[in-house]
Amino acid sequence: MSCTAGSEGKRVLVAKPRGYCAGVDRAVEAVEQALSQHGAPVYVRKQIVHNKHVVETLSERGAVFVDETDEVPEGAIVVFSAHGVSPAVRDEAKARSLTTIDATCPLVTKVHQEVKRFAREDYDILLVGHAGHEEVEGTAGEAPSRVQLVESAADAANVTVRDPSKVVWLSQTTLSVDETMETVTALREQVPTLQNPPSDDICYATQNRQVAVKAMAPQCDLVLVVGSPNSSNSVRLVEVALTAGAGASYLIDYAREIDERWLDGVRTVGVTSGASVPEVLVRGVLDYLAERGWESVEEVTTAEETLTFSLPRELRPSRAAR
């Protein structure tokens, strides 16, 4: 049932699934375990996940976030973020005698393996993703001479290939499914023989959160997405909400960032969160809304997630520091 500003009663629809995915949960726990096993400081290359609250919380516990490995003291411990790194970064860490803990999401590692496989087979690889994103930098770094970055359908016209029979597209794991397929359609117009990835590269959690928002958005005057501006999958949720029919949608890190004017005339508020967002931040938004009359809360469930990943091998009991 659609609920507009003129409908009776205020309500909140909460998307499910939302928040932490298996890869983020694993990466955050990896830093926590590294701190427990080795003590502070533990260095982390880049943000472990793209969430302001998570980074600040881990920093308070003794994690030190750096942009590059040359900022880590020689011989220290460094955790590679969930977004993955290129072989060049691994080589730099080895040269500095760093003890590395690899918290790369296994689903990102899968795309790295695909790049290496297709590069060995001398394919041109069209990587759909966002320039400057750590995941893209790490993935492309597996075979820089074979990878061409394609950010949008408009970039398709600029693609050049050596052998049309040996071209494959792969993607960043956190993209909008619909926008990615628009880009692939444009690429296929340029290269009709373009091959698909062996399996979906956009991760299950990204897809599930987008599906949940699509189900909820047409009923919402406003959709609040909890997530940080540098979180690709969170930004995509705002775009998906608007495309799916939400009256308005905004990205916020914390409840305190809500502009009360956004709530003027609003009856139904949708709430979701990106894959790197802890549930405590969603609860803060729900509390904020309840204080202002949006006390009725209903979950919109489109999938149940049960996937978990084991900790990086460097932190498992058999390898843990004694």
Secondary structure, DSSP 8 states (H G I E B T S, - for coil): ----TTSSS-EEEEEES-S--HHHHHHHHHHHHHHHHH-S-EEEES-SSS-HHHHHHHHHHTEEEESSGGGS-TT-EEEE-TT---HHHHHHHHHTT-EEEE---HHHHHHHHHHHHHHHTT-EEEEES-TT-HHHHHHHTTSTTTEEEE-SGGGGGG---S-TTSEEEEE-TTS-HHHHHHHHHHHHHH-TT-B--SS--S-HHHHHHHHHHHHHGGG-SEEEEE--TT-HHHHHHHHHHHHTT-S-EEEESSGGG--GGGGTT--EEEEEE-TT--HHHHHHHHHHHHHTT--EEEEEE-----------GGGSTTTS--
